[in-house]
């Protein structure tokens, strides 16, 4: 419960820097749209990068191939041992909280 409360507080504090953490849909910041798991993964990866300083390596596709926009964020989290469900589906509240909570270090909650 303490971790959830700290996560909610952290999320509220991040609203001021939301444009950097969640730049939006490519057209504008869209705070009232439903998030996909890929978008949550991107937010969580950016949060982890901001907290730890560990950069998100952007993947380069093989010649003639493309990667989904969320690929690098999902891989970054998976490399940290964080389980990321299907990035193209809508995120449930549980997935949202679980993915974001996974990047908040315990020492930040003490």
TAKA-V205679 format. One record per residue. N is the residue number from 1. PHI is phi in whole degrees, 0 to 359 (NA if undefined). OMEGA is omega in radians with two decimals (999 if undefined). D_LAST is the distance of its C-alpha to the last C-alpha in whole Angstrom. Layout:
N_PHI_OMEGA_D_LAST + N_PHI_OMEGA_D_LAST
This chain:
1_NA_3.13_13 + 2_298_-3.13_9 + 3_293_3.11_9 + 4_296_3.13_13 + 5_298_3.12_12 + 6_294_3.12_9 + 7_295_3.13_12 + 8_297_3.10_15 + 9_297_3.12_13 + 10_300_3.13_13 + 11_298_3.12_17 + 12_296_3.13_18 + 13_292_-3.13_17 + 14_284_-3.13_19 + 15_304_3.13_22 + 16_297_3.12_23 + 17_245_-3.07_23 + 18_300_-3.12_24 + 19_297_3.12_28 + 20_280_-3.09_26 + 21_278_-3.12_24 + 22_226_-3.03_26 + 23_295_3.06_30 + 24_109_-2.96_32 + 25_267_-3.06_35 + 26_97_3.13_37 + 27_249_-3.11_38 + 28_190_3.04_36 + 29_292_-3.04_32 + 30_235_-3.03_33 + 31_291_-3.09_30 + 32_257_3.09_32 + 33_273_3.10_33 + 34_286_3.14_32 + 35_270_2.97_29 + 36_269_3.07_30 + 37_299_3.10_28 + 38_299_3.11_29 + 39_292_3.08_28 + 40_296_3.11_25 + 41_299_3.13_25 + 42_295_3.11_26 + 43_297_-3.12_23 + 44_296_3.13_20 + 45_297_3.13_22 + 46_293_3.07_22 + 47_298_-3.13_18 + 48_298_3.11_18 + 49_299_-3.14_20 + 50_293_-3.10_19 + 51_285_-2.98_15 + 52_262_-3.04_17 + 53_83_3.10_20 + 54_284_-3.07_22 + 55_292_3.08_25 + 56_271_3.11_26 + 57_288_3.12_30 + 58_274_-3.10_32 + 59_289_3.07_35 + 60_249_-3.13_38 + 61_290_3.06_41 + 62_294_3.14_44 + 63_307_3.13_47 + 64_82_-3.14_48 + 65_248_3.03_45 + 66_232_3.07_42 + 67_241_3.06_39 + 68_298_-3.08_37 + 69_304_-3.06_35 + 70_272_-3.01_32 + 71_308_-3.08_32 + 72_296_3.14_30 + 73_292_3.14_27 + 74_296_3.14_28 + 75_298_3.12_29 + 76_304_3.14_26 + 77_292_3.13_23 + 78_297_3.08_25 + 79_294_3.06_25 + 80_273_-3.13_22 + 81_88_-3.13_22 + 82_266_3.13_22 + 83_283_3.12_24 + 84_240_3.10_26 + 85_293_-3.13_29 + 86_311_-3.05_32 + 87_294_-3.08_31 + 88_269_-3.13_34 + 89_274_3.08_34 + 90_294_3.13_32 + 91_280_3.01_28 + 92_279_3.08_27 + 93_299_3.14_24 + 94_297_3.11_23 + 95_296_3.12_23 + 96_303_-3.10_22 + 97_293_-3.10_19 + 98_297_-3.10_19 + 99_291_3.13_20 + 100_291_3.13_17 + 101_298_-3.10_14 + 102_294_-3.12_15 + 103_260_3.11_15 + 104_269_-3.12_11 + 105_296_-3.13_10 + 106_305_-3.10_7 + 107_296_3.09_5 + 108_282_-3.08_6 + 109_260_-3.08_4 + 110_281_999_0
